Amino acid sequence: MEASKAVISVLRNISKELRKSTLQKRAVNNVTLRHVLNEYRKYETTEQRTCRAKQEMQFLAQTYHCYLNSSRLYRELHNRYYGKGERGVEETARLLGFEIRKK
């Protein structure tokens, strides 16, 4: 029971990250999510029959979720801080969280 809750939690997190990274509001239409779900179904019963690690599919899903989350955060940081040419003093201060007092 605990393992199935963990699996569902990881799948929900992957679905959220895919929804955030694409313009599609419904993750069901996403080809990537369908592939992940098919892989889960494919290895659901064979996990005990083959010489795979017991939680290998869950580990791969958690790794994929971490990758999606990190990629999204990288894009956000890159878009925020990437050089857009010469910046003024006020804009640089605001970017770093400072305020310039006006006289």
Buried (B, 14 or more C-beta within 10 A) or exposed (E): EEEEEBBEBBBEBBBBBBBEBEEEEEBEEBEBBEEBBEBBEEBEEEBEEEEEEEBEBBEBBBEBBEEBBEEBEEEEEEEEEEEEEEEEEEEEEEEEEEEEEEE
